[in-house]
Amino acid sequence: MDEFKNDCYKLATKHCLCIEFVLAEDQRHGFHNSQLIDYRLEPNSTDEKGAPPEKLTLAFATADVAILGWRLSTLSDHLRDGDLLVVRSRPSRYVHLEPKRTFVASISIAPIAKE
């Protein structure tokens, strides 16, 4: 994973079968693209000062993934095109170093309860 195009995501050179979310250096969670039901990019509804302004929600068959960050439309474009391979978060203190880049502040995964 050393060849990230952006520090927060990596693209595949061909259509990829899975999307991997890196929650920590030793914690990864992957979903097969066929499990993706839908995704939604919207403003992050919080009044917290300095909070990420955008939220990208991905609904997979087995879990929901919520990504908070800045300029997440790039991620949704790559998701739509099927070339998003890996997404990882970085500490928010780095967000202003490169103001035009996509920046992922947090990733949370909520498994769907089995009935």
KOLTITI-969816 format. One record per residue: x, y, z of N, C-alpha, C, O in turn. Coordinates in pm, 1 decimal. Layout:
REM residues N
> X; Y; Z; X; Y; Z; X; Y; Z; X; Y; Z
...
***
This chain:
REM residues 115
> 81.4; -119.7; 0.0; 0.0; 0.0; 0.0; 85.7; 126.1; 0.0; 38.6; 231.9; 41.4
> 206.6; 117.4; -44.0; 293.4; 233.8; -42.8; 265.0; 329.4; -158.0; 305.9; 445.4; -152.2
> 196.8; 284.4; -261.6; 177.4; 364.9; -381.7; 39.0; 428.5; -387.0; -34.2; 410.2; -484.3
> 2.9; 503.0; -282.7; -124.9; 572.0; -281.4; -116.5; 693.4; -371.5; -23.7; 773.5; -360.6
> -214.4; 707.2; -461.5; -220.5; 825.5; -547.5; -242.5; 949.3; -460.5; -188.0; 1056.6; -486.8
> -320.5; 932.0; -360.4; -351.8; 1034.0; -262.3; -328.1; 964.2; -129.7; -342.9; 842.2; -122.0
> -292.5; 1035.7; -26.9; -264.7; 970.2; 100.4; -385.9; 899.3; 159.7; -370.6; 818.6; 251.5
> -506.0; 927.5; 109.6; -626.5; 869.5; 166.8; -692.6; 762.4; 81.5; -785.1; 696.1; 128.4
> -648.4; 743.8; -41.0; -707.2; 637.2; -121.1; -608.8; 588.2; -226.2; -511.7; 656.0; -259.8
> -636.5; 468.4; -277.4; -554.1; 407.8; -380.3; -646.5; 354.7; -488.9; -753.9; 302.5; -459.3
> -605.3; 367.8; -613.8; -685.2; 323.3; -727.8; -626.5; 196.8; -787.2; -506.3; 171.6; -777.7
> -712.3; 118.4; -848.1; -668.6; -1.5; -919.0; -637.2; 36.5; -1063.5; -691.6; 133.8; -1115.7
> -550.6; -39.3; -1126.9; -518.9; -14.1; -1267.5; -618.7; -83.3; -1359.7; -617.5; -61.3; -1480.8
> -703.7; -165.5; -1303.2; -810.5; -232.2; -1376.5; -931.3; -238.2; -1283.9; -921.9; -199.8; -1167.3
> -1042.6; -285.1; -1333.6; -1161.1; -297.2; -1248.8; -1128.0; -385.9; -1128.9; -1076.9; -496.6; -1146.1
> -1156.2; -338.6; -1009.6; -1120.4; -417.0; -890.6; -1242.3; -488.0; -834.0; -1354.8; -439.7; -846.7
> -1220.0; -599.5; -773.5; -1327.3; -680.9; -718.6; -1365.8; -640.7; -577.1; -1480.6; -659.1; -536.6
> -1271.1; -585.9; -501.4; -1296.3; -552.2; -361.8; -1252.2; -409.3; -331.5; -1165.5; -352.8; -398.2
> -1314.8; -353.4; -229.0; -1271.2; -225.0; -174.2; -1226.7; -253.2; -32.3; -1299.8; -313.6; 46.3
> -1106.2; -208.9; -0.1; -1051.5; -231.3; 132.6; -1050.1; -100.0; 209.8; -1011.2; 4.2; 157.2
> -1093.2; -106.8; 335.5; -1091.8; 9.1; 423.5; -988.0; -17.5; 531.6; -996.0; -117.0; 603.6
> -891.0; 72.0; 542.4; -784.6; 58.2; 641.3; -824.1; 141.9; 762.0; -822.8; 264.9; 757.4
> -859.1; 72.9; 870.3; -903.9; 140.5; 991.7; -786.4; 174.0; 1083.0; -792.0; 270.5; 1159.1
> -681.3; 95.0; 1075.3; -556.2; 116.1; 1148.9; -449.5; 38.5; 1073.2; -482.0; -42.3; 986.3
> -325.5; 61.5; 1104.3; -217.3; -5.7; 1031.9; -231.5; -157.2; 1034.4; -191.7; -225.2; 939.9
> -288.8; -210.6; 1143.3; -303.7; -355.5; 1154.2; -449.3; -400.2; 1146.4; -482.1; -511.6; 1187.2
> -537.2; -313.6; 1094.1; -679.3; -346.7; 1087.2; -737.4; -304.6; 952.2; -747.3; -185.8; 921.2
> -775.4; -404.5; 873.0; -831.9; -380.6; 740.4; -965.1; -454.1; 729.7; -984.9; -559.8; 789.6
> -1055.3; -395.8; 652.3; -1185.4; -457.9; 631.2; -1219.3; -441.3; 483.4; -1219.6; -329.4; 432.1
> -1247.2; -549.7; 415.9; -1274.7; -543.3; 273.5; -1414.5; -591.3; 239.8; -1471.0; -676.2; 308.7
> -1469.4; -535.6; 132.8; -1600.3; -574.9; 82.5; -1589.7; -599.4; -67.4; -1524.5; -523.8; -139.4
> -1653.2; -703.8; -112.7; -1658.6; -731.0; -255.4; -1748.9; -626.7; -319.5; -1853.1; -592.6; -263.5
> -1711.0; -575.8; -435.3; -1790.9; -473.8; -504.7; -1933.2; -519.5; -531.7; -2024.3; -436.8; -535.9
> -1954.3; -648.4; -550.0; -2089.3; -698.4; -577.7; -2182.1; -681.2; -457.7; -2304.0; -689.3; -473.1
> -2127.1; -657.7; -338.7; -2207.9; -634.2; -219.5; -2257.9; -490.2; -210.0; -2347.1; -461.5; -130.2
> -2202.4; -400.0; -289.3; -2242.0; -259.5; -281.2; -2384.1; -242.4; -332.1; -2414.6; -274.4; -447.1
> -2470.5; -191.7; -245.6; -2610.7; -170.3; -280.7; -2629.9; -27.5; -329.1; -2689.7; -5.1; -434.3
> -2579.6; 69.2; -253.3; -2584.0; 208.9; -296.2; -2484.8; 291.0; -216.2; -2426.1; 243.3; -119.0
> -2467.2; 414.2; -258.4; -2382.3; 507.6; -184.8; -2443.1; 646.1; -194.8; -2517.6; 677.2; -287.7
> -2408.9; 729.2; -95.7; -2465.3; 863.6; -90.7; -2360.3; 960.7; -37.0; -2299.6; 936.6; 67.4
> -2339.9; 1069.7; -109.0; -2252.3; 1177.4; -65.1; -2341.4; 1293.1; -23.3; -2428.2; 1335.9; -99.3
> -2319.9; 1343.7; 97.6; -2403.5; 1451.2; 150.6; -2323.9; 1533.3; 250.9; -2216.7; 1491.5; 294.8
> -2376.6; 1651.1; 287.5; -2310.0; 1728.7; 392.0; -2312.9; 1651.7; 524.2; -2408.9; 1580.5; 553.6
> -2208.5; 1666.7; 601.6; -2202.2; 1605.9; 733.6; -2284.0; 1693.5; 827.8; -2249.7; 1809.7; 850.0
> -2388.9; 1640.3; 881.7; -2479.2; 1720.1; 966.4; -2429.4; 1723.8; 1110.3; -2470.4; 1643.8; 1194.3
> -2340.4; 1818.2; 1136.5; -2289.8; 1840.4; 1270.7; -2255.2; 1987.7; 1286.6; -2216.4; 2054.5; 1190.8
> -2269.6; 2036.2; 1406.6; -2234.2; 2175.1; 1435.9; -2096.9; 2185.7; 1502.1; -2054.5; 2294.2; 1541.7
> -2029.3; 2074.3; 1513.6; -1899.2; 2070.4; 1578.7; -1796.6; 2150.1; 1497.3; -1781.4; 2128.4; 1377.1
> -1727.6; 2241.1; 1563.1; -1627.8; 2324.4; 1496.2; -1511.2; 2237.4; 1446.8; -1457.6; 2155.1; 1521.0
> -1473.8; 2257.4; 1321.3; -1361.8; 2184.0; 1262.7; -1397.1; 2044.0; 1215.7; -1309.9; 1971.3; 1167.9
> -1523.4; 2004.9; 1228.4; -1564.8; 1870.9; 1185.0; -1560.4; 1861.9; 1033.0; -1580.3; 1962.3; 964.6
> -1534.9; 1745.0; 980.2; -1535.5; 1728.2; 834.5; -1670.8; 1769.6; 776.4; -1775.0; 1737.4; 833.4
> -1669.9; 1840.4; 663.9; -1795.2; 1892.0; 609.1; -1875.9; 1793.0; 525.0; -1991.8; 1819.8; 493.3
> -1815.8; 1677.7; 488.2; -1884.8; 1584.3; 399.7; -1890.3; 1444.1; 458.3; -1805.2; 1403.3; 537.4
> -1994.2; 1371.7; 416.3; -2012.4; 1232.8; 459.9; -2046.4; 1148.8; 337.3; -2138.9; 1180.5; 262.5
> -1970.7; 1041.7; 317.9; -1996.1; 946.4; 211.4; -2036.8; 816.1; 278.7; -1958.6; 756.1; 352.5
> -2160.1; 772.7; 252.5; -2211.6; 649.9; 312.3; -2223.4; 543.1; 205.0; -2281.5; 566.7; 99.1
> -2168.3; 426.0; 232.4; -2174.6; 313.1; 140.3; -2255.4; 203.0; 207.4; -2223.7; 161.5; 318.9
> -2358.6; 156.2; 140.6; -2441.2; 47.4; 193.4; -2401.3; -81.4; 122.4; -2427.4; -99.5; 3.5
> -2337.7; -169.8; 197.7; -2304.0; -302.3; 147.4; -2406.8; -400.3; 201.8; -2480.5; -366.6; 294.4
> -2413.1; -519.0; 147.2; -2510.4; -618.2; 191.2; -2491.5; -657.4; 337.1; -2588.1; -693.7; 404.4
> -2368.1; -650.5; 386.9; -2339.2; -697.0; 522.4; -2305.4; -586.7; 621.9; -2297.4; -612.7; 741.9
> -2285.4; -463.2; 574.1; -2247.9; -353.6; 664.7; -2265.6; -219.6; 595.4; -2270.5; -210.9; 472.7
> -2275.0; -115.8; 676.8; -2274.5; 21.9; 627.4; -2140.3; 83.9; 662.6; -2090.0; 66.3; 773.5
> -2082.9; 156.2; 567.8; -1954.8; 223.0; 588.9; -1978.1; 373.0; 578.5; -2033.2; 420.8; 479.4
> -1936.2; 447.7; 680.9; -1948.8; 593.5; 680.3; -1809.2; 654.1; 676.9; -1724.6; 623.6; 761.0
> -1786.7; 739.8; 578.9; -1658.3; 807.9; 562.0; -1682.7; 956.8; 580.0; -1768.3; 1014.4; 512.9
> -1608.0; 1019.4; 670.2; -1615.9; 1163.8; 690.5; -1489.1; 1227.5; 637.9; -1379.7; 1174.3; 656.6
> -1503.6; 1342.5; 571.4; -1384.1; 1407.7; 520.6; -1413.2; 1531.3; 438.3; -1520.8; 1590.6; 446.7
> -1315.2; 1568.5; 359.0; -1317.7; 1686.1; 273.4; -1301.2; 1641.8; 128.1; -1222.1; 1551.8; 99.8
> -1374.1; 1703.3; 36.6; -1365.2; 1676.9; -107.2; -1383.6; 1529.1; -140.4; -1304.8; 1470.5; -214.7
> -1488.7; 1469.9; -84.5; -1514.5; 1327.0; -102.2; -1579.4; 1294.3; -236.4; -1599.5; 1176.9; -267.5
> -1612.5; 1395.3; -316.2; -1671.3; 1367.3; -447.7; -1574.3; 1287.1; -534.1; -1617.7; 1208.6; -618.4
> -1445.1; 1305.2; -514.6; -1346.1; 1226.4; -588.4; -1361.2; 1078.0; -556.4; -1354.2; 993.7; -645.8
> -1382.1; 1046.0; -427.8; -1401.8; 906.2; -390.0; -1528.8; 849.9; -453.4; -1528.8; 737.8; -504.3
> -1636.6; 927.5; -450.1; -1761.6; 876.7; -508.3; -1747.7; 858.1; -659.7; -1806.7; 765.9; -716.1
> -1670.9; 944.1; -725.5; -1645.5; 926.7; -869.1; -1571.3; 795.6; -896.1; -1607.8; 720.6; -986.6
> -1468.0; 768.7; -817.9; -1391.0; 645.1; -835.3; -1473.6; 522.9; -796.8; -1458.5; 416.6; -857.0
> -1559.4; 536.8; -698.4; -1648.4; 427.8; -660.9; -1743.5; 396.1; -776.6; -1763.2; 279.8; -811.6
> -1801.0; 498.9; -834.2; -1891.7; 483.8; -949.0; -1821.6; 414.6; -1066.2; -1880.6; 329.8; -1133.2
> -1696.1; 451.2; -1090.3; -1621.7; 399.0; -1203.9; -1560.5; 260.8; -1179.2; -1506.9; 199.4; -1271.4
> -1568.2; 211.9; -1055.3; -1518.7; 78.4; -1023.5; -1369.1; 67.1; -1010.3; -1315.0; -42.7; -1023.7
> -1298.9; 178.2; -983.9; -1153.7; 168.4; -970.4; -1101.6; 207.4; -832.0; -981.5; 228.2; -814.5
> -1191.8; 217.4; -733.5; -1149.7; 246.8; -596.8; -1104.0; 116.9; -531.9; -1180.9; 21.1; -524.6
> -981.2; 112.7; -485.4; -921.7; -8.7; -431.2; -908.9; -4.7; -279.1; -948.9; -99.1; -211.0
> -853.2; 104.2; -225.2; -828.1; 115.4; -82.2; -863.9; 256.9; -35.3; -838.1; 355.2; -104.8
> -924.1; 265.1; 84.4; -951.8; 393.6; 148.1; -897.0; 386.6; 289.5; -917.9; 288.0; 360.1
> -827.5; 490.3; 330.0; -778.0; 496.3; 468.1; -791.8; 638.6; 518.8; -797.6; 733.7; 440.8
> -796.9; 651.7; 648.9; -808.1; 784.1; 709.6; -671.5; 832.6; 755.8; -577.2; 755.4; 772.9
> -664.9; 962.8; 775.0; -542.8; 1026.2; 826.1; -582.6; 1123.0; 936.1; -697.1; 1168.1; 938.7
> -493.1; 1156.0; 1026.0; -525.7; 1252.9; 1130.4; -568.6; 1387.2; 1070.5; -507.3; 1435.2; 975.2
> -672.5; 1446.6; 1125.8; -729.1; 1571.5; 1072.5; -630.2; 1686.7; 1070.3; -649.3; 1782.5; 995.5
> -527.2; 1679.5; 1148.7; -431.5; 1791.3; 1151.5; -361.4; 1811.0; 1017.0; -302.1; 1916.2; 993.3
> -367.5; 1711.0; 929.0; -302.7; 1720.9; 797.6; -393.3; 1775.6; 687.2; -347.2; 1794.2; 574.6
> -520.1; 1801.6; 716.2; -617.4; 1837.1; 613.2; -579.6; 1962.7; 534.9; -608.4; 1970.5; 415.5
> -516.7; 2060.0; 597.9; -487.8; 2186.2; 531.0; -351.8; 2189.7; 461.3; -316.1; 2291.7; 402.3
> -275.5; 2080.8; 466.9; -145.5; 2078.4; 400.8; -158.3; 2084.1; 249.2; -79.7; 2150.9; 182.1
> -256.3; 2014.5; 196.3; -282.0; 2015.8; 52.0; -431.5; 2036.6; 33.3; -506.9; 1940.0; 20.9
> -475.0; 2163.5; 31.2; -618.0; 2195.6; 36.9; -702.5; 2148.1; -80.5; -825.1; 2152.2; -70.0
> -645.8; 2104.1; -189.7; -725.3; 2059.6; -303.8; -739.4; 1908.4; -311.9; -804.4; 1857.2; -403.0
> -679.7; 1837.2; -218.7; -682.7; 1691.9; -221.5; -798.0; 1636.2; -139.0; -843.1; 1697.7; -42.4
> -844.6; 1518.6; -179.4; -941.9; 1445.4; -99.5; -877.6; 1408.3; 32.6; -762.0; 1366.2; 37.3
> -953.8; 1424.5; 140.4; -900.3; 1393.4; 272.1; -1004.6; 1316.5; 351.8; -1116.6; 1364.3; 369.9
> -968.9; 1198.5; 399.4; -1056.8; 1114.7; 480.5; -1015.0; 1128.0; 625.7; -902.9; 1092.9; 662.8
> -1106.8; 1179.3; 708.1; -1077.6; 1198.0; 850.2; -1113.8; 1075.3; 933.1; -1045.6; 1043.8; 1030.6
> -1221.7; 1005.5; 894.4; -1260.8; 886.3; 970.2; -1341.3; 790.3; 882.9; -1408.1; 829.2; 787.1
> -1331.4; 664.7; 920.5; -1406.6; 557.4; 856.0; -1469.7; 475.9; 967.4; -1400.9; 432.5; 1059.7
> -1600.7; 454.9; 959.1; -1665.9; 367.5; 1056.9; -1746.9; 262.4; 982.2; -1809.1; 290.1; 879.6
> -1744.3; 141.9; 1036.3; -1813.9; 30.6; 975.0; -1914.2; -25.2; 1075.6; -1877.5; -64.4; 1186.4
> -2041.9; -28.2; 1035.2; -2148.8; -79.9; 1120.3; -2208.0; -204.8; 1054.6; -2280.9; -194.5; 955.9
> -2176.7; -322.2; 1109.0; -2231.9; -445.4; 1052.1; -2385.0; -445.6; 1060.1; -2443.2; -392.0; 1154.4
> -2448.7; -506.2; 960.7; -2593.9; -521.9; 959.0; -2627.4; -636.6; 1053.1; -2571.2; -745.5; 1042.3
> -2719.2; -611.3; 1145.1; -2758.6; -714.8; 1241.9; -2827.9; -830.0; 1170.1; -2913.5; -809.8; 1084.0
> -2788.4; -951.1; 1207.9; -2851.4; -1069.3; 1150.8; -2978.0; -1098.7; 1230.4; -2978.4; -1094.0; 1353.4
> -3084.2; -1128.9; 1158.6; -3211.2; -1154.2; 1226.0; -3233.8; -1300.4; 1249.7; -3336.5; -1338.7; 1305.7
***
